[in-house]
Amino acid sequence: MTPSDGGTDVTESFRLASSPLTSLYYWVFGGWLRQRRNLRDMTKTLNRIKDVVEA
């Protein structure tokens, strides 16, 4: 969280260490689907926080 004009900016992130094993997971086991789900779920979480704070 960081202060900004008129409020606070909230950022959520996820980092998976880069390695040959994670590259294999990404391409063979559908890691791109997990990445898409993570982005969708993080957006939902941030929107829920916003709704509660602005209520």
HUMOQUI-V582195 format. One record per helix or strand of 2 or more residues. SS is the DSSP state (A for helix, B for strand). FROM is the first residue (numbers start at 0). TO is the last residue. If there is no record, write none. Layout:
BEGIN
((SS/FROM/TO) (SS/FROM/TO))
END
This chain:
BEGIN
((B/1/3) (B/6/8) (A/19/27) (A/30/53))
END
